[in-house]
Amino acid sequence: MFGGDKKTKTTNTRIDSLIGQNTELCGDLIFSGGLHIDGRIKGNVIATHESSLLTLSDKGVIEGNVRVPNIVLNGQVIGDVHASERIELAAQARVNGNVYYNLIEMAMGAEVNGSLVHSKVEEGAPAQSMATGKKAMSQDGSDVVESSILGYLGAEKR
């Protein structure tokens, strides 16, 4: 009756990995599942699964680009943020860069020093890898996603 026809994807709410408050990681972080960050990351944060969730606490800092389908930010990101499904900017969220989103929730007090860019994912369109964003064709003509993370990282550094 009330929106019962809409298809909803379930997101991962379980935390599989934790970066503690007194931890600093230098380099790119690639994960699937749930990731909670209380510490500092100096590098890109990339999810490899379409239901992955990143939670950045008010003490967390990411200095690099973020490519995760589902994001809850309450800390600071210095770089662009790409959320193909949903992003929630909590009251302490600070983003110095552009935010690319499909669905956004923004609390009073959150800051974005950059552009908010809506990028709707079309239903029925072939999914692209969060890691590469590149597609190839298989021999039978169907879409196949390339799995080389190096292609993504090389393109970001240009």
Residue frames relative to the residue before (quaternion, step in Angstrom):
aa qw qx qy qz dx dy dz
M 1.0000 0.0000 0.0000 0.0000 0.00 0.00 0.00
F 0.7987 0.1764 -0.0837 0.5691 3.58 0.69 -1.07
G 0.8309 -0.1873 0.0848 0.5171 3.59 0.03 1.27
G 0.3086 0.7898 -0.4840 0.2161 3.59 1.15 0.44
D 0.6167 0.5692 -0.3412 0.4234 3.58 1.21 -0.40
K 0.5865 0.6042 -0.3689 0.3935 3.58 1.19 -0.45
K 0.3399 -0.7110 0.5796 0.2074 3.51 -1.08 0.82
T 0.0860 -0.7921 0.6029 0.0405 3.56 -0.86 0.94
K 0.3339 -0.7227 0.5727 0.1956 3.51 -1.06 0.84
T 0.3555 -0.7061 0.5608 0.2460 3.54 -1.03 0.71
T 0.2398 -0.7670 0.5798 0.1343 3.55 -0.95 0.89
N 0.5577 -0.6000 0.4689 0.3303 3.49 -1.25 0.55
T 0.0994 -0.7975 0.5927 0.0528 3.60 -0.75 1.00
R 0.5291 0.6197 -0.4034 0.4163 3.58 1.30 -0.05
I 0.3221 -0.7229 0.5786 0.1973 3.58 -1.03 0.80
D 0.1757 -0.7995 0.5702 0.0686 3.56 -0.60 1.20
S 0.8002 0.1390 -0.0404 0.5819 3.58 1.09 -0.74
L 0.1149 -0.7877 0.6046 0.0274 3.54 -1.12 0.79
I 0.1453 -0.7348 0.6570 0.0857 3.55 -1.01 0.92
G 0.3428 -0.8024 0.4612 0.1612 3.56 -0.35 1.32
Q 0.7141 -0.4956 0.3160 0.3803 3.52 -1.34 0.45
N 0.7552 0.3616 -0.2072 0.5059 3.62 0.97 -0.74
T 0.5473 0.6091 -0.3892 0.4219 3.59 1.22 0.49
E 0.0649 -0.7607 0.6450 0.0341 3.54 -1.07 0.86
L 0.1100 -0.7922 0.5997 0.0250 3.55 -0.78 1.08
C 0.1349 -0.7835 0.6038 0.0572 3.57 -0.80 1.05
G 0.6615 0.4342 -0.3591 0.4949 3.57 -0.52 1.20
D 0.6302 -0.5474 0.3918 0.3868 3.55 -1.28 0.27
L 0.2201 -0.7652 0.5969 0.0986 3.55 -1.07 0.85
I 0.0525 -0.7905 0.6097 -0.0232 3.56 -0.65 1.19
F 0.0876 0.8197 -0.5540 0.1159 3.58 -0.70 1.08
S 0.1399 -0.7194 0.6587 0.1705 3.50 -1.42 0.05
G 0.6775 0.4392 -0.3526 0.4731 3.57 -1.15 0.56
G 0.6929 -0.4464 0.3544 0.4416 3.55 -1.08 -0.78
L 0.0488 -0.7851 0.6174 -0.0052 3.57 -0.98 0.93
H 0.0868 -0.7727 0.6281 0.0292 3.57 -0.90 1.02
I 0.1070 -0.8067 0.5808 0.0201 3.57 -0.81 1.06
D 0.0750 -0.7646 0.6399 0.0173 3.53 -0.90 1.11
G 0.6791 0.5025 -0.2635 0.4657 3.58 1.26 -0.42
R 0.6040 -0.5457 0.4510 0.3659 3.53 -1.27 -0.59
I 0.1079 -0.7663 0.6320 0.0418 3.56 -0.99 0.97
K 0.0999 -0.7630 0.6366 0.0508 3.58 -0.86 1.01
G 0.6509 0.4216 -0.3438 0.5296 3.54 0.15 1.35
N 0.6531 -0.5143 0.3836 0.4023 3.57 -1.31 0.08
V 0.2108 -0.7375 0.6268 0.1373 3.57 -1.20 0.63
I 0.0098 0.8294 -0.5493 0.1013 3.56 -0.51 1.27
A 0.2277 -0.7562 0.5997 0.1294 3.56 -0.93 0.94
T 0.2934 -0.7769 0.5362 0.1510 3.56 -1.05 0.80
H 0.7166 0.3826 -0.2432 0.5300 3.61 1.25 -0.06
E 0.5469 -0.6781 0.3954 0.2911 3.58 -0.96 0.89
S 0.7173 0.3969 -0.2754 0.5022 3.64 1.17 -0.22
S 0.3588 0.7563 -0.4798 0.2628 3.60 1.25 0.26
L 0.1686 -0.7769 0.6032 0.0644 3.53 -1.22 0.70
L 0.1275 -0.7559 0.6389 0.0650 3.55 -1.01 0.93
T 0.0554 -0.7645 0.6419 0.0223 3.55 -0.96 0.95
L 0.0906 -0.7856 0.6119 0.0118 3.57 -0.71 1.13
S 0.3123 -0.7799 0.5131 0.1760 3.58 -0.49 1.19
D 0.6984 -0.4694 0.3386 0.4209 3.56 -1.31 0.15
K 0.6650 0.4745 -0.2969 0.4944 3.60 1.24 -0.35
G 0.6021 0.6133 -0.3350 0.3861 3.60 1.26 -0.34
V 0.0790 -0.7739 0.6280 0.0207 3.54 -1.20 0.72
I 0.0645 -0.7624 0.6430 0.0329 3.56 -1.03 0.88
E 0.1061 -0.7662 0.6326 0.0386 3.55 -0.80 1.09
G 0.6418 0.4436 -0.3536 0.5161 3.55 0.13 1.34
N 0.6295 -0.5324 0.4029 0.3974 3.56 -1.29 0.03
V 0.2264 -0.7585 0.6008 0.1112 3.55 -1.18 0.71
R 0.0143 0.7725 -0.6335 0.0415 3.58 -0.92 1.03
V 0.2852 0.7329 -0.5486 0.2838 3.55 0.00 1.38
P 0.5220 -0.6689 0.4199 0.3221 3.63 -0.86 0.86
N 0.8019 0.1318 -0.0354 0.5817 3.61 0.90 -0.93
I 0.0124 0.8240 -0.5592 0.0898 3.55 -0.63 1.19
V 0.0621 -0.7323 0.6762 0.0520 3.53 -1.17 0.79
L 0.0606 -0.8227 0.5650 -0.0182 3.58 -0.44 1.27
N 0.0690 0.7617 -0.6433 0.0354 3.51 -1.01 0.91
G 0.6523 0.4754 -0.3013 0.5077 3.57 1.33 0.15
Q 0.6483 -0.5267 0.3995 0.3778 3.56 -1.25 -0.52
V 0.0585 -0.7586 0.6484 0.0256 3.54 -1.07 0.88
I 0.1157 -0.7564 0.6419 0.0496 3.53 -0.87 1.06
G 0.6524 0.4170 -0.3375 0.5354 3.54 0.03 1.37
D 0.6368 -0.5308 0.3931 0.3978 3.57 -1.29 0.07
V 0.2150 -0.7592 0.6048 0.1072 3.54 -1.17 0.73
H 0.0811 -0.7867 0.6119 0.0023 3.58 -0.84 1.08
A 0.0323 0.7869 -0.6125 0.0674 3.59 -0.53 1.21
S 0.2460 -0.8182 0.5024 0.1329 3.59 -0.20 1.25
E 0.7353 0.3541 -0.2271 0.5314 3.61 1.18 -0.40
R 0.7993 -0.2050 0.2267 0.5175 3.58 0.29 -1.28
I 0.0354 -0.7723 0.6333 0.0349 3.55 -1.14 0.70
E 0.1257 -0.7597 0.6348 0.0644 3.53 -1.07 0.85
L 0.1436 -0.7731 0.6152 0.0565 3.56 -0.74 1.13
A 0.2392 -0.7928 0.5502 0.1074 3.57 -0.37 1.28
A 0.7693 -0.4285 0.2394 0.4090 3.55 -1.32 0.26
Q 0.7428 0.3911 -0.2251 0.4946 3.63 1.05 -0.68
A 0.4114 0.7347 -0.4576 0.2856 3.62 1.27 0.09
R 0.0113 -0.7688 0.6390 -0.0230 3.56 -1.03 0.91
V 0.0101 0.7917 -0.6095 0.0401 3.59 -0.62 1.13
N 0.1035 -0.7578 0.6432 0.0377 3.55 -0.79 1.12
G 0.6486 0.4168 -0.3389 0.5392 3.53 0.24 1.35
N 0.6381 -0.5274 0.3959 0.3975 3.56 -1.28 -0.03
V 0.2244 -0.7445 0.6134 0.1384 3.55 -1.21 0.63
Y 0.1116 -0.7723 0.6250 0.0217 3.56 -0.71 1.19
Y 0.0688 0.8364 -0.5283 0.1291 3.58 -0.51 1.18
N 0.3652 -0.6617 0.6000 0.2623 3.51 -1.39 0.27
L 0.7742 0.0080 0.0350 0.6319 3.57 0.96 -0.96
I 0.0547 -0.8227 0.5659 -0.0071 3.60 -0.79 0.99
E 0.0668 -0.7357 0.6721 0.0503 3.52 -1.24 0.70
M 0.0272 -0.8250 0.5626 -0.0465 3.56 -0.67 1.12
A 0.2899 -0.7706 0.5483 0.1465 3.56 -0.69 1.15
M 0.6032 -0.5409 0.4383 0.3892 3.54 -1.25 0.47
G 0.7314 0.3732 -0.3035 0.4834 3.56 -0.82 1.03
A 0.5635 0.5887 -0.3913 0.4276 3.60 1.17 -0.39
E 0.1802 -0.7938 0.5754 0.0796 3.59 -1.08 0.76
V 0.0286 -0.7444 0.6663 0.0313 3.53 -1.14 0.78
N 0.1002 -0.7776 0.6203 0.0236 3.56 -0.58 1.21
G 0.6192 0.4343 -0.3530 0.5508 3.51 0.39 1.37
S 0.6441 -0.5211 0.3873 0.4045 3.57 -1.21 -0.38
L 0.2917 -0.6759 0.6412 0.2167 3.52 -1.30 0.53
V 0.0309 -0.8171 0.5741 -0.0413 3.57 -0.55 1.19
H 0.2582 -0.7679 0.5685 0.1434 3.57 -0.58 1.17
S 0.0315 0.7842 -0.6176 0.0511 3.57 -0.80 1.02
K 0.1824 -0.8283 0.5263 0.0604 3.52 0.05 1.38
V 0.3221 -0.7137 0.5912 0.1932 3.55 -1.02 0.89
E 0.3455 -0.7616 0.5143 0.1900 3.57 -0.59 1.15
E 0.4591 -0.6647 0.5152 0.2864 3.57 -1.00 0.86
G 0.7817 0.2867 -0.2351 0.5014 3.56 -0.92 0.91
A 0.5513 0.5860 -0.4098 0.4299 3.59 1.26 -0.17
P 0.5473 -0.6183 0.4321 0.3625 3.60 -1.02 0.66
A 0.4717 -0.6825 0.4845 0.2775 3.56 -0.95 0.90
Q 0.2383 -0.7459 0.6023 0.1553 3.53 -1.12 0.70
S 0.5587 -0.6071 0.4520 0.3390 3.53 -1.12 0.68
M 0.4750 -0.6456 0.5117 0.3095 3.59 -1.00 0.77
A 0.6572 0.5332 -0.3124 0.4315 3.56 1.09 -0.68
T 0.8313 0.2137 -0.1016 0.5030 3.61 0.79 -0.87
G 0.2274 -0.7819 0.5444 0.2011 3.57 0.92 -0.84
K 0.5882 0.5710 -0.3664 0.4401 3.60 1.24 0.23
K 0.1699 -0.7687 0.6084 0.1004 3.55 -1.14 0.69
A 0.1010 -0.7555 0.6428 0.0761 3.52 -1.25 0.52
M 0.4184 -0.6865 0.5263 0.2770 3.59 -1.25 0.23
S 0.3688 -0.7017 0.5603 0.2401 3.55 -1.01 0.80
Q 0.7155 -0.4533 0.3093 0.4323 3.55 -1.28 0.13
D 0.7071 0.4445 -0.2735 0.4770 3.61 1.06 -0.64
G 0.6208 -0.5953 0.3243 0.3937 3.60 1.28 0.18
S 0.5634 0.5947 -0.4085 0.4025 3.62 1.20 -0.06
D 0.5742 -0.5991 0.4323 0.3529 3.56 -1.21 0.51
V 0.0547 -0.7596 0.6479 0.0155 3.54 -1.08 0.82
V 0.3249 -0.7478 0.5454 0.1943 3.58 -0.90 0.90
E 0.4106 -0.6873 0.5404 0.2588 3.56 -0.92 0.93
S 0.2793 -0.7987 0.5151 0.1370 3.56 -1.00 0.74
S 0.4378 0.7028 -0.4625 0.3171 3.59 1.16 0.33
I 0.2956 -0.7615 0.5532 0.1633 3.57 -0.51 1.17
L 0.5786 0.6022 -0.3794 0.3983 3.60 1.12 -0.54
G 0.6016 0.5616 -0.3556 0.4430 3.59 1.09 -0.63
Y 0.6567 0.4976 -0.3034 0.4786 3.57 1.02 -0.80
L 0.6964 0.4854 -0.2902 0.4418 3.55 0.77 -1.01
G 0.6424 0.5178 -0.3259 0.4615 3.58 1.02 -0.74
A 0.6602 0.5078 -0.3097 0.4587 3.59 1.00 -0.80
E 0.6511 0.5300 -0.3223 0.4374 3.60 1.02 -0.74
K 0.6943 0.4983 -0.2835 0.4350 3.59 1.02 -0.75
R 0.5550 0.6231 -0.3953 0.3839 3.61 1.21 -0.25
